Amino acid sequence: MKDWIKKGIVASGALRLAGDMRAAGAAILMFHSVLPDPSLQVDSLGDIVHSGSEFTAQMELLARHYHPISLDDAVDCLCAGEALPKRSVVVTFDDGYADNFEVAMPVLNRLGVPAIFYVTVDCIENRKLPWPSRLRFAFRRTKVNAWDNRLGKSWMLTSPSDREAAFLHACDRCCQLSGVAQEEFVSYVERELQACLPGESSALMMTYDQVRGLIHHGHLVGSHTMTHPNMAYVKEDEAHREFTDSKQRLESQLGAPIRHFSYPCPALSPHWNDRTVQQSRALGYETGVTTKSGLTRPGDNVLCLNRLRPTKTVEGLRWNLESAFAGRTV
């Protein structure tokens, strides 16, 4: 739909009126990275980065026109069977990038917007980007013309579309690995393509001191696994390690219980299932968020909550929120 049509519909108040007539739900927004100039990291982080100016404008929109609440407050209402505040919005961040602390948090604090930050523990402890960024960089920056996938197929890399196809194939394979096997696969690709992220990319990930700083400023921290696999595709014992090791490491470093979990969605679908939901409950998690699109409403299972992907513009975010609250598919 044309942007001017969307703006007209939003300005008319029709979507808001429709939303006010429905049972209150919460929009859980999923962010990743916020940088002054996203283009500088496009070959590693891809399109998950928001510019600092657009993020600020989006948070100002939430503070003026919506009801930002913490995940804890939203879940308390859901579990108690109480009505959520109208137009509730929860802000979440995945992965654990340093800019979450350095760029996003000051904006959130100034506007009084609470957030929860889900960190990938291995990436924090070893100061390395999550594996999708490493693979993306290798396939985009390589100078070799072909890649052998070790399964009897050679992928040509002579055009951007060839590289993207090979990258997506590599992601489909890597997301089913965790821990040592995952690192071995990524390192193999980097060696074969003769391209790996520069050492300074380690500064893109938070330190534990920064994670502690988020808590000190009143925000929540949760687990995003140890090594960022697709939890529905790894073996049960591997999923168990991803759940437990990340929780225990964070609790040891932060001196506080880790009750919240965010499912990575690096490739393939689904990225959670009944088994992982049961595992997370048994291991002490109280909530889990997914990337399934939609509002969170009373009666939803708090261990597999829906989220909304934000757009890169204020107008787009407002359209998505108003549409979601009105019951439209986003």
Secondary structure, 3 states (H helix, E strand, C coil): CCHHHHHHHHHHCHHHHHHHCCCCCEEEEEECEEECCHHHHHHHHCCCEEEHHHHHHHHHHHHHHCEECCHHHHHHHHHHCCCCCCCEEEEEEEECEHHHHHHHHHHHHHHCCCEEEEECHHHHHCCCCCHHHHHHHHHHHCCCCEEECCCCCEEECCCHHHHHHHHHHHHHHHCCCCHHHHHHHHHHHHHHHCCCCCHHHHHHECCHHHHHHHHHCCCEEEECCCCCCCCCCCCHHHHHHHHHHHHHHHHHHHCCCCCEEECCCCCCCCCCCHHHHHHHHHCCCCEEEEEEECCECCCCCCCCEEEECCCCCHHHHHHHHHHHHCCCCC
